[in-house]
């Protein structure tokens, strides 16, 4: 893990009871859905993570708890480093708070994750479909999509 982010990871662990896994030198921080807004606000305001470079999800079907991870790839240009926050989402509880008011790039990316995986971003200012037809009642990136 990059030495620059060790204190940041420690702060997230202490503040949010987050867990951390390292994969190929990159830190993956796991926080609960109800903590993601506060965690990203902390990263932006106190640790100079000014860029949400990616927001996506992954499906672990047939596993149900968690069925999905919502993945937030954060970048700090000032510190020349990145880290990844992940929110585990159960298959029967697909709601995660929106972060579009913290990072404007989240607006379209949350819409894409909703469209492709069916994850609902509560409080999103424009939850319309963005990639699939309005009459499609399915989510093409789910592993159980026919």
N, C-alpha and C positions, 0 to 999 in steps of 0.2 A: 504494500500500500504506500502511496506517495506520502512522504513525511509532512508535506504541507497540509494535508487534510486530516491527519491523525487527531489534532486538537478539535477540529470541527466535528469529526465523528464522535469523539468523546462528549462534546457538548450535546449533540443530538441524542446520544445514549442516556445521558444524565437527565436531560430536560423532558424527553418523550418516552423514556424506557424503550428506546429503539434497539433493535438488534442489528448486527453488522456481519456481513459475509464478504470475503474477498474473493474475487474471481479474476485471474490473470492480471493482478496488480491493481484492479479497480475495486473501489468500495461500493457495496450494495447495502444501503441502509433501509431497513424495514420499519415502517411506521403504520399506525392504525389510520383508517380512513378519516376519523374525526380529528386527527392531528395533522393532516397534510397541509392545511392552510397555514397553521402556526409554524410548522417546520419550514415550509418554503418562504414564509415571511422572514423568519429568523435567518435563513441562508441569504436572502436578498439584502436585508438591512444590516446585518452584523458581520457577514462573511463575504460580501461582495460577489455573490453568485447572481450576476445581472442577466444571465441568459438561460432560458428554458430551451435547450437545443433540441429536445425531442420529448414527445409524450405519446406513449403507445400502450398496448396491453399484450399479454400473452395468455394463452388458454392451456390449462393442464388437464383437460378432459381425458379420461372419465373421473379424475379426482374432483371432488366437490368442495373440499375445504382445505385450502383455498382453490377455487376453480380458476380464478384469474389473478394476475398481478397487473396493476396499473403502474407503469414505469415512467418516471420523470427523470430525464437526463439533464443534469444541471452543469453549467459551465461558468467558470470565473475567468474572464479575460484578464482581469487585474492580477490574479494569482497564477494564471496559466495552468489551470487544473480543472478536473471534472469529478463529479460523483453522481451516483444514481440513487434516487429514492424509489422504493417500491411499496405499494399499498396492496396487501393481500385482500381479495374480494371473494366471498363465498358464492357458490352457484345460485343460492336462493336469496341473496342480499346484494343486488347489483348497484347500490347507490354509493357514490363518492362525491364529496363537495367539490364544486367548481373552484379552479384557481385562476380563472380568466381575469379576475380583478387584480391579481398579483402580477401575472405575466400575460400580456395581451396575446402572445403567440399560442397560449393554451386554448383560445377561443375555437379556432378551426380544428385543432388537434383533438380536443375533447369531442367535437362533433364527429370527427372521423372514428374515434374509439367507440362512440355510441353507435354509430352506423354499422361498423364492422363487427363489434363484439357484444353490443347490447348493454354496455355499462352506462348507467344514467348519472350524469353530473348535475347534482342538485344545485339549483340557483343559477344555472347557465343562462346567459341573457338571450340566446337564440338557439334552442335545441332542435331546429329543423334538420332533416336529413341533408347530407351533403354529397354522398357518393352513390347511393342506391335509389331506385325509384320509390316514390312515396307509398306505393301500394305493396312493396315487398315487405313481408312480415317475417324476415329472417336476417341473420347476421353472418355474412359470408366468411369471415375469418375465424369463426368458431369451429373447433375440430369436429363437432357433430353436425355441421352443415352438410346437407345431402350432396 
